[in-house]
Every structure is written in structure tokens, then in C-alpha cells.
Amino acid sequence: MKTILTSGVVAVALSLAGCSSSPSVTGKPATPAKSAKGGGYYLDDGPESSPPPNLAAIPDAVPRDEPLHRFANRPYEVLGSRYVPQTERRSFSQEGVASWYGKRFHGKKTASGEPYDMYAMTAAHPTLPIPSYVRVTSLANGQSVVVRINDRGPFHSQRIIDLSYTAATKLGYIRQGSTRVRVEGLDPAAYDTTGEAIGQGVYLQVGAFSSPGNAQQLLDRLMRELELDSGQTRVVLTGKLHRVQLGPYASDDVAQAERARVQERLALNAVLVRRD
């Protein structure tokens, strides 16, 4: 059976590009070539001559509950090695060397079919589900980023993940080309649509909408009429539904009292949601 990957796999055989697709290939990865300016990116790769300013200000990826890709999580072979991607999101932690990929692949298709954007917060991993989200922490300086896995690679025995140019910039290892990191899987259900972590406890769900605009309108109304601050409200994306939630509350009794207030002042029914 022939496994279709993405465009970078052909380049991997030629110059150890970090990632992506094409039909079957053979050959051994080469050693990453250093640039004339002292960087550590792959042969013929690197930053563009005029990258956007202030890349460090680009926000991290926001974990979302997305359906897994129909084709990108099938077993495949590259350079004589067989890889079996995970087909469900589960607890994951790994330490090893991270590299990055840049202009050589900018605009080319990733394993997900999306064009690679070296200025987005994405990454390639050999076996994590596509799409999924991970926190990557530099073991050298303690800096962390959250990225979305949408590509395959790196196909190199000493590397565990390829970050986008921007993600590597934020972790501070662009010039040396690689660094040791810890990669931790993230549960999208534990984050709201702003990327804030949702803690354990009791919440009230006041509404669920397919439209993010409608969810935001209700959220604004709740904050205004109940005199709540942003720390007490959130929109949680589950599948295709944007769920408007309040809390957390210290106990069921406190949550029930707030539920009665929502009913009295806004004529809205709320249900209790428990996050363990």
C-alpha cells in the first residue's frame, strides 16, 4: 500500500528537510548544513531576508477540539523507517532535540494539506495526532510555547520535533538551529477560546452556539448585567459548539445560587458543569 505524505519528505532525503510530504522515498538523511551566517538550519533553508518585525509578539496557538485529519494519521514509511501515528489524543510527554524549518518549505503543503507558514505557531512531529497541540519548553532557558501539530517530521533519529521559524525564535534557538526541549501534549477541553487554562471545579453553562459571534454577545451581556469580570466568564470550544460558561464556583451550593440569579435577572436557564 502506498502512503502519501507531504512535500518535505522528498527534501528530507536530499538535505534533511524537517518535514512533510510526497510519495515513497529512499536514502539517508544528511547532516544539517550550517549557514554562512552561523545559523544551524538545514541546507538551503533559513529565514527570509526581511522577516516580519517583532516575531516574539506573535501569540501562541490556542488549543481547540478539532476532528483528527482523515488521512494524515495513517501509518507511513520514510527513509526505510515505519511510523505509526497516534489516532487519539492522550497524555504525552517527551524530551529530546528540537530543530526548525523555514523558507525552503514556506507555502508548501504540510501533512495536513495546509500550506506551511513559517510565521505561524505550528510544528511537525512523526507520530502525534494531526491536528493536536503541545507545549514545548526549552530545557536551556525555561521558555515555553504552545504550537499546533499539522505536519510530519523530523525524520532524524536524534530529533523529536520540528518547530516553525517563529516558534523557534520565541524559544531562542534560531542561530544554533536546535536545542533540547520537553514536549507535552495538551487537552483542548482544558482551554477556553482565548487559550487560558480552565481549572477544576464547578461551572455554569448558560448557552451553546455554533456561531462564535453569538457566544460572544451572550458573554458580553452576562458580564454587563451580572457585573462579572473576565476571569469569571469564558467561551469553551467543544467540537463545533462555542459554550458560554461562568465560574468556577467553590461549591455546588454557590453555583446553584448563581444559577438562580441568572434565571431571575436574565430569564436564562443554566446547567452545572463539573471539571475534575
C-alpha positions in Angstrom: 0.0 0.0 0.0 1.4 3.4 -1.0 1.3 6.0 1.7 1.1 9.6 0.6 2.9 12.1 2.8 3.8 15.8 2.2 6.3 17.7 0.1 9.1 17.9 2.6 9.8 14.2 2.7 11.5 14.3 -0.7 13.7 17.2 0.5 14.5 15.2 3.7 16.2 12.6 1.5 18.1 15.3 -0.3 19.0 17.7 2.5 17.3 16.5 5.7 14.5 19.0 5.5 12.4 18.9 8.6 9.1 17.8 7.3 6.4 16.8 5.0 5.2 15.1 2.0 5.5 13.1 -1.1 5.3 9.5 -2.3 7.8 6.9 -1.1 11.4 8.0 -0.8 14.7 6.3 0.0 18.1 7.4 1.2 19.7 8.5 4.4 19.3 11.9 5.9 22.3 14.2 5.7 23.8 16.3 8.4 22.2 19.7 8.7 24.3 22.3 6.9 25.3 25.5 8.7 24.5 28.8 7.0 27.2 31.3 6.1 25.9 33.5 8.9 26.4 30.9 11.6 22.9 29.5 11.9 22.0 25.9 12.2 19.1 25.4 9.8 19.0 22.9 7.1 20.8 23.1 3.7 19.3 25.9 1.6 16.8 26.7 4.4 16.7 29.6 6.8 14.9 32.9 7.4 13.7 35.2 4.7 15.8 38.3 4.0 13.2 40.6 5.5 11.1 38.7 8.1 8.2 40.5 9.8 9.1 42.6 12.8 8.5 41.5 16.4 8.0 37.8 15.9 8.2 37.3 19.6 4.8 39.1 19.9 3.0 36.5 17.8 0.6 34.7 20.1 0.9 31.0 20.8 -1.5 28.6 19.2 -4.8 28.2 21.1 -5.8 24.6 21.8 -9.1 23.7 20.1 -11.1 20.5 19.9 -10.7 19.7 16.2 -11.5 16.5 14.4 -8.5 14.4 13.5 -7.4 14.5 9.9 -8.8 11.7 7.7 -5.5 10.7 6.1 -2.6 12.3 8.0 -2.7 9.8 10.9 -2.2 6.6 8.9 1.0 4.5 9.2 3.7 5.6 6.8 7.3 4.9 5.8 10.1 7.4 5.3 13.8 6.6 4.6 13.3 2.9 5.5 11.6 3.6 8.8 8.0 2.9 9.6 5.9 5.4 11.7 2.6 4.7 13.3 0.8 8.0 14.3 -1.5 8.1 17.3 -5.1 8.0 16.4 -6.4 9.5 19.6 -5.3 12.4 21.9 -3.9 11.1 25.1 -1.3 12.1 27.8 2.1 12.6 26.2 5.5 13.8 27.4 8.8 13.5 25.6 12.3 15.1 25.9 14.8 15.4 23.1 16.2 17.7 20.5 14.1 20.2 18.6 15.1 21.7 15.2 13.2 24.1 13.0 12.3 24.7 9.3 11.9 27.9 7.4 11.8 29.5 3.9 12.6 26.3 2.0 9.2 25.0 2.9 7.2 28.2 3.3 3.9 27.9 1.3 4.4 24.2 0.6 1.8 21.6 1.7 2.1 20.1 5.1 0.9 16.6 6.0 -2.5 18.2 6.9 -2.8 19.7 3.5 -2.5 23.2 4.9 0.3 25.4 3.5 3.3 25.7 5.7 3.5 29.1 7.3 6.9 29.7 8.9 5.4 32.7 10.8 2.6 30.7 12.4 2.8 28.7 15.7 3.0 25.2 14.2 5.2 22.2 14.4 5.9 18.8 12.8 6.1 15.6 14.8 6.5 12.0 13.4 3.6 10.4 15.4 1.4 12.8 17.3 -2.1 13.2 16.0 -2.8 15.8 13.3 -4.1 18.2 14.4 -3.1 18.3 18.1 -1.5 20.8 20.4 1.6 20.6 22.5 3.6 22.8 24.9 7.3 22.9 24.0 9.7 24.0 26.7 13.3 24.8 26.1 15.4 23.0 28.7 18.2 25.6 28.2 16.3 28.7 29.2 12.9 27.5 30.5 10.9 29.4 27.8 7.7 27.7 26.6 5.5 28.0 23.5 2.2 26.3 22.5 2.1 25.0 18.9 -0.3 23.2 16.7 0.9 19.9 15.2 0.0 19.9 11.5 2.9 18.3 9.8 5.2 15.2 9.8 8.9 15.1 10.7 11.7 15.4 11.6 12.9 12.2 10.1 16.2 12.1 12.0 17.0 9.7 14.8 18.3 12.4 17.1 15.4 14.8 16.8 11.9 14.7 18.1 10.1 17.8 16.7 10.5 20.5 14.1 9.1 23.9 15.1 8.2 26.7 12.8 10.6 29.6 12.4 8.6 31.8 14.7 8.2 29.2 17.4 11.9 28.6 17.4 12.5 32.3 17.5 10.3 32.6 20.6 12.3 29.7 22.2 15.6 31.4 21.4 17.4 28.8 19.3 17.3 30.2 15.8 21.0 30.7 15.5 22.2 27.4 16.8 19.5 25.5 14.9 18.5 23.1 17.6 18.0 22.8 21.3 16.9 20.3 23.9 13.2 20.5 24.8 10.3 18.9 26.6 7.2 18.3 24.6 3.9 17.9 26.5 0.5 17.1 24.9 -2.4 19.5 25.7 -6.0 18.6 26.2 -8.1 21.1 24.1 -11.0 20.7 26.5 -8.9 22.2 29.3 -8.6 25.6 27.5 -11.0 28.3 26.6 -11.1 30.0 23.2 -8.5 32.6 24.4 -6.0 29.9 25.3 -6.5 30.3 29.0 -6.4 27.1 31.0 -9.7 26.1 32.6 -9.2 24.9 36.2 -11.0 22.2 38.0 -14.3 22.9 39.8 -18.0 23.6 39.2 -19.2 25.9 36.3 -22.4 27.1 34.9 -23.1 26.7 31.2 -25.5 29.4 30.1 -25.6 28.7 26.3 -24.0 26.9 23.4 -23.7 28.3 19.9 -22.3 27.3 16.5 -21.5 31.0 15.9 -18.6 32.4 17.9 -20.2 35.9 17.5 -23.4 34.8 19.2 -21.4 33.3 22.0 -19.5 36.5 22.5 -22.7 38.5 22.5 -24.1 36.4 25.4 -20.8 36.6 27.2 -20.8 40.4 26.9 -24.4 40.5 28.2 -23.6 38.3 31.2 -20.6 40.4 32.1 -22.7 43.6 31.8 -25.9 42.6 33.5 -24.4 40.4 36.2 -21.4 42.7 36.8 -18.9 40.0 36.2 -15.2 40.4 35.3 -13.4 38.5 32.5 -12.0 36.0 35.0 -15.5 34.7 35.8 -16.6 34.1 32.2 -15.3 32.2 29.2 -16.2 30.6 25.9 -15.2 26.9 25.6 -15.0 25.4 22.1 -16.1 21.8 22.1 -16.3 20.3 18.6 -18.2 23.0 16.7 -20.1 24.4 19.6 -19.0 27.6 21.5 -20.1 27.0 25.1 -20.6 30.1 27.3 -19.6 29.2 30.9 -19.4 31.0 34.2 -17.2 30.1 37.2 -15.6 28.3 38.7 -17.5 28.2 42.0 -16.4 27.0 45.3 -19.3 24.5 45.7 -22.5 23.2 44.2 -24.5 25.5 46.6 -22.6 28.6 45.4 -23.2 27.6 41.8 -26.9 26.9 42.4 -27.3 30.4 43.9 -25.7 32.0 40.9 -27.9 29.8 38.6 -30.9 31.3 40.4 -29.6 34.8 39.9 -29.0 34.2 36.1 -32.6 32.9 35.9 -34.1 35.8 37.8 -32.2 38.7 36.1 -31.8 37.3 32.5 -34.5 34.6 32.3 -31.9 32.2 31.1 -31.5 28.6 32.2 -28.0 27.4 33.2 -26.7 23.9 33.8 -24.0 22.8 36.2 -20.8 21.5 34.6 -18.1 19.8 36.7 -14.4 19.7 35.6 -12.4 17.1 37.6 
